Amino acid sequence: MNSNINLQSDAVLAVPKPPVSSMGAIWRTIRGYILWSYERGSLHYDIMVTLILLFVFLSPHVINFKDKPVGRNPYSTGVLVIPDKQSGFIYQIPASAVNPAADAGIQPQLERIIEPIAGAVSITRYEPVKDERGRVQNYKVWVEKE
């Protein structure tokens, strides 16, 4: 079978395009993800949104962002807060929460107890509340917001 090809004829030979490699299709898809070129509602758009949501909700469990709140040690004492008539507050603190023999004094200790509860305040005055035997039971502390 000897077939002669006539190159002089008017017939146009269809030259097949080279097949698109699978790597080319993969890179085109990745480029579409990076440039966010897919229409809303398409499969690729839904995949991008799903990946973003997975990152947002799962990354805090995997990545340590070191964004924990500062640990405060609020006193587990029974501090009683009473509104004052002059738009302030009176804090009643049990005597067991305060060490009267401390060198720093009682007022800084009272401030450390009240600060986690009330925030930045200044103590205007305080007085010990004693029982019948003369032992200090509580401290009444008057404060003003700073």
Secondary structure, 3 states (H helix, E strand, C coil): CCCCCCCCCCCCCCCCCCCCCHHHHHHHHHHHHHHCCCCCCCHHHHHHHHHHHHHHHHHHHHCCCCCCCCCCCCCCCCCEEEECCCCCEEEEEEHHHCCCCCCCCHHHHHHHHHHHHHCCEEEEEEEEEECCCCCEEEEEEEEEEC
